[in-house]
Amino acid sequence: MIASFAKTARQEAAVDSFRAAICPTKMTIADLGCSVGPNVLQMASEIIEAIAQASHQLNRRPPEMQVFLNDLPGNDFNTLFSLLPEFYELRETKLQETDQEQVPCFISGVPGSFYVRLFVSKSLHFVYSSNSLHWLSQVPQMQLQDGSEAPLNNKGNVYISHTSPPSVFEAYKKQFKRDFSLFLKCRGEEVVEGGHMVLTFMARRSSDPLAPMDFDGWELLAKALRDMVSLGLTEEEKVDSFNLPWYAPSMEEVKDEITIQGSFAIKKIELFDINWDDNSQEAPRNDHNYNPVAKSTLTMAKASRAVLESMLKSHFGEAIIEKLFERYCFLLEEYYSKYKAEVTNILIVFERK
């Protein structure tokens, strides 16, 4: 859904990078925080096709394309690479059907955190990242008066909440500023002048961190964890000491860091909402028990589990996981039967100065 919304922006920025490099014979592209699944290669294919079309319009030979797929070392790169033969086969079939010129394309994996340098200086023409940068490099720490750091005092919560002390918001905001600035600095060293970058990640509309958010999933996760305490499946102390390395910034916070860091100029920035309700599909015929809200919330719970499970297992142990997500899914369905299942995101198109 998010990838589809940003498709045109990605393609246009990739073509702008191609033109800024004065029709290079080689182009290097990076997908940061790629995860796993067919969408990863679909996005790469759309970018390659856009550059190939631009080359054709300029009567130029398409450049050779190097595509780097990056994520943390724990990402399932083997599953991702197992999709490559079909990807290349589909590209070959399409070329034969449309009589287009072959675009040499080489895809590689790059494991590592995008909060550090990943590539050779001035080697990237185009960078994109979809739905990843709301994840911080670490759980924030509180700054003590003597300058040392200590774990957050955020009892009963897993993120910023109305019951969180002001120090919790300040710690999260500081961690985001540090991480996002470092991300921009690293990419500024890796992207060529005139190269472009397109980012999408979760954000908030209000400058007030305690203003109601469309996505209330972390409040519900905290409630599910507290319910596990009531059932005797985990200890209250463990819940009190668990916080997510996640932050949804406001547009102002994002703009401020881009301006302060200084490597990139903003060409476009906007907020948009993604609805988890899949109303595009009709209910299965003769299925009178079909529940679109239950379907949407199950999708949300599965998506959250895919990202959170390793963190939760590490902190709480494996025994709690099934019951926890069963309860979490129930709470999501209960909540989103009354409210819209919308998530606010930010889209930014940059140009390297």
C-alpha positions in Angstrom: 0.0 0.0 0.0 2.7 2.5 1.0 5.0 1.3 -1.8 2.1 1.8 -4.3 1.5 5.4 -3.1 5.1 6.4 -3.6 5.6 4.6 -7.0 5.4 7.7 -9.2 7.6 9.7 -6.9 10.3 6.9 -6.9 10.2 6.6 -10.7 10.3 10.4 -11.3 13.2 10.8 -8.9 15.1 7.9 -10.4 14.7 9.4 -13.9 15.8 12.8 -12.5 18.9 11.1 -11.1 19.6 9.6 -14.5 19.3 13.0 -16.3 21.4 14.7 -13.6 24.2 12.3 -14.2 24.0 13.2 -18.0 22.8 9.8 -19.1 25.5 7.6 -17.5 26.5 4.2 -18.8 26.1 2.7 -15.3 23.7 3.5 -12.5 23.8 2.3 -8.9 20.5 2.1 -6.9 20.0 1.1 -3.2 16.8 0.0 -1.4 17.4 0.6 2.3 15.4 -1.6 4.7 14.1 -3.8 1.9 12.7 -6.7 4.1 11.5 -9.7 2.2 8.8 -10.4 -0.4 7.8 -9.8 -4.0 7.3 -6.0 -3.5 11.1 -5.6 -3.1 11.8 -6.8 -6.6 8.6 -5.1 -8.0 9.9 -1.7 -6.8 13.3 -2.4 -8.3 11.7 -3.4 -11.6 9.5 -0.3 -11.8 12.6 1.9 -11.3 14.6 0.1 -13.9 11.7 0.3 -16.4 11.3 4.1 -15.8 15.0 4.7 -16.5 14.9 2.4 -19.6 12.0 4.5 -21.0 13.8 7.7 -20.3 16.8 6.4 -22.1 14.6 5.4 -25.1 13.0 8.9 -25.2 16.6 10.5 -25.3 17.7 8.0 -27.9 20.3 6.7 -25.5 21.4 3.2 -24.7 20.0 2.2 -21.2 22.7 2.1 -18.5 23.8 -1.0 -16.7 21.9 -1.2 -13.4 23.4 -2.2 -10.1 20.7 -2.6 -7.4 21.7 -3.1 -3.8 19.1 -4.5 -1.4 19.9 -3.6 2.2 18.5 -4.7 5.5 19.7 -5.8 8.9 21.8 -9.1 9.0 18.9 -11.0 10.4 16.8 -10.4 7.3 15.9 -13.5 5.3 18.1 -12.7 2.3 18.0 -16.4 1.2 14.2 -16.2 0.6 14.7 -12.9 -1.2 17.4 -14.3 -3.5 15.3 -17.3 -4.2 12.9 -14.9 -6.0 15.6 -13.7 -8.4 15.4 -16.4 -11.0 11.6 -15.8 -11.5 12.3 -12.0 -11.5 14.9 -12.3 -14.3 12.7 -14.7 -16.3 9.7 -12.3 -16.2 12.0 -9.5 -17.3 13.2 -11.5 -20.2 9.7 -12.5 -21.2 8.5 -8.9 -21.1 11.5 -7.8 -23.3 10.5 -10.3 -25.9 6.9 -9.3 -25.9 7.6 -5.6 -26.1 10.7 -5.7 -28.2 12.5 -3.4 -25.8 16.2 -3.1 -25.5 17.9 -5.3 -22.8 18.8 -3.4 -19.6 21.6 -5.3 -17.8 20.6 -5.5 -14.2 22.7 -6.9 -11.3 21.1 -7.4 -7.8 23.1 -7.8 -4.6 22.4 -8.0 -0.9 24.0 -5.6 1.6 23.4 -6.6 5.2 23.9 -3.9 7.8 22.3 -1.0 9.6 21.4 2.0 7.4 22.5 4.2 10.4 26.1 3.6 9.3 28.0 3.9 6.0 27.2 1.0 3.7 28.6 2.1 0.3 31.6 3.6 -1.3 31.7 7.4 -1.3 29.8 9.1 -4.2 28.7 5.8 -5.7 24.9 5.9 -5.5 22.7 7.6 -8.0 19.4 6.9 -6.4 18.3 5.7 -3.0 14.9 4.8 -1.7 13.5 3.4 1.6 9.9 2.3 2.2 8.4 1.9 5.7 11.6 1.6 7.6 12.9 4.8 9.1 10.4 5.0 11.9 12.6 2.2 13.5 15.3 3.7 15.6 18.8 2.3 16.0 18.2 1.5 19.6 15.6 2.0 22.5 16.1 5.6 23.7 17.8 6.2 27.1 17.1 9.0 29.6 19.7 11.6 30.1 20.6 12.1 33.8 21.8 15.3 35.4 25.4 14.0 35.6 25.4 13.3 31.8 25.1 9.6 32.1 22.2 7.6 30.6 19.6 5.3 32.2 16.7 3.1 31.0 13.4 4.9 30.4 11.0 5.2 33.3 7.9 4.4 31.3 6.0 1.9 33.4 3.2 0.0 31.7 3.9 1.5 28.3 5.9 0.4 25.3 6.0 3.8 23.6 5.1 7.5 24.3 1.7 7.6 26.2 -0.4 10.0 28.2 0.9 8.3 31.3 4.6 8.7 30.2 6.6 11.4 32.0 7.9 14.3 29.7 11.4 12.8 29.9 10.2 9.8 27.8 9.1 12.0 24.9 12.4 14.0 25.1 14.4 10.8 25.0 12.5 9.5 21.9 12.8 12.8 20.1 16.5 13.1 20.9 17.1 9.5 19.6 15.2 10.2 16.4 17.2 13.5 15.8 20.5 11.6 16.3 19.5 8.7 14.1 17.9 10.6 11.3 20.8 13.1 11.2 23.3 10.2 11.0 21.3 8.5 8.3 21.3 11.7 6.2 25.1 12.2 6.8 25.9 8.7 5.7 23.7 9.0 2.5 25.2 12.4 1.9 28.6 10.8 1.6 27.4 8.0 -0.6 25.1 9.7 -3.1 26.6 11.6 -6.1 25.8 15.3 -6.6 22.4 15.6 -8.3 21.4 12.1 -7.1 18.0 11.6 -5.5 16.5 9.9 -2.5 12.9 9.0 -1.8 11.8 8.1 1.8 8.5 7.0 3.2 7.9 6.1 6.9 5.3 6.5 9.6 4.8 10.0 11.0 2.3 12.0 13.0 0.2 15.0 11.9 0.4 17.0 15.1 3.4 18.6 16.6 2.1 17.4 20.0 3.5 13.9 20.6 0.5 13.2 22.9 -2.2 14.2 20.4 -4.4 11.2 19.4 -2.8 9.3 16.5 -4.6 7.3 13.9 -2.4 4.4 14.6 -3.0 3.3 18.2 -1.4 -0.1 17.9 1.3 0.4 20.5 -1.2 1.4 23.2 -3.0 -1.8 22.4 0.2 -3.8 22.5 1.0 -2.4 25.9 -2.5 -3.4 27.1 -2.0 -6.9 25.7 1.2 -7.2 27.6 -0.5 -6.0 30.8 -3.1 -8.6 30.2 -0.4 -11.3 30.0 0.7 -10.1 33.5 -2.9 -10.5 34.8 -2.8 -14.1 33.4 0.4 -14.8 35.1 2.3 -15.4 31.9 5.0 -12.7 32.5 6.1 -10.3 35.2 5.1 -6.7 35.6 8.7 -5.7 35.9 9.4 -7.1 32.4 6.6 -5.1 30.9 7.8 -2.0 32.6 11.3 -2.4 31.2 10.2 -3.0 27.6 10.1 -0.1 25.2 10.0 0.0 21.4 12.8 1.5 19.3 10.2 3.3 17.2 9.3 7.0 16.6 6.7 8.7 14.5 8.1 12.3 13.9 6.1 15.3 13.0 6.8 17.0 9.6 8.4 19.9 11.4 10.9 17.6 13.2 11.8 15.9 9.9 12.3 19.3 8.1 14.4 20.6 10.9 16.9 17.7 10.8 17.1 17.9 7.0 17.9 21.6 7.2 20.4 21.3 10.0 22.3 18.3 8.5 22.4 20.1 5.1 23.4 17.4 2.6 20.1 17.3 0.7 17.5 19.7 -0.6 13.8 18.9 -0.3 12.0 18.7 -3.6 8.8 17.4 -2.2 7.4 16.5 1.3 3.9 15.5 2.2 1.9 13.5 4.7 -0.6 10.8 3.5 -2.8 8.3 5.1 -2.9 4.5 4.4 -6.0 2.6 5.3 -5.6 -0.9 6.5 -9.2 -1.7 5.6 -9.1 -3.6 2.3 -12.5 -2.6 1.0 -11.4 -3.2 -2.6 -12.2 -6.9 -2.3 -15.8 -8.1 -2.1 -16.9 -10.6 0.5 -16.4 -14.2 -0.7 -19.6 -15.4 -2.3 -22.0 -17.1 0.2 -19.8 -16.3 3.1 -22.2 -14.6 5.5 -19.6 -14.6 8.3 -17.1 -12.5 6.3 -15.7 -9.7 8.6 -13.6 -7.0 6.8 -12.5 -5.5 10.1 -11.3 -8.8 11.4 -9.4 -9.4 8.1 -7.7 -5.9 8.3 -6.7 -6.3 11.9 -5.4 -9.8 11.3 -3.2 -8.2 8.6 -2.0 -5.5 11.1 -1.3 -8.1 13.7 0.7 -10.3 11.3 2.7 -7.3 10.1 3.5 -6.2 13.6 4.4 -9.8 14.6 6.8 -10.1 11.7 8.8 -7.1 13.0 8.4 -7.5 16.7 8.6 -11.2 17.4 12.3 -11.4 17.8 12.4 -8.4 20.1 9.5 -9.8 22.2 11.1 -13.3 22.4 14.4 -11.9 23.5 12.8 -9.9 26.3 9.8 -12.1 27.4 10.7 -15.5 26.2 9.0 -17.7 23.5 6.2 -19.1 25.7 4.3 -15.8 25.8 4.2 -15.1 22.0 1.1 -17.0 20.8 -1.2 -15.8 23.6 0.2 -12.3 23.3 -0.6 -11.9 19.6 -3.9 -13.7 20.0 -4.9 -11.0 22.6 -3.3 -8.2 20.5 -5.4 -9.2 17.4 -8.5 -9.2 19.6 -7.8 -5.7 20.9 -7.1 -4.4 17.4 -10.3 -5.8 16.1 -12.2 -4.3 19.0 -10.6 -0.9 18.6 -10.9 -0.7 14.8 -14.5 -1.8 14.7 -15.1 1.7 16.1 -12.4 3.7 14.5 -10.7 4.0 11.1 -7.7 1.7 10.6 -5.6 4.5 9.1 -1.8 5.1 9.5 -0.2 8.5 8.7 3.0 8.4 6.7 5.4 10.9 5.3 6.8 11.0 1.8 10.1 13.0 1.1 11.9 13.4 -2.2 15.5 14.8 -1.8 18.2 15.9 -4.2 21.8 15.7 -3.2 23.3 19.3 -3.2 
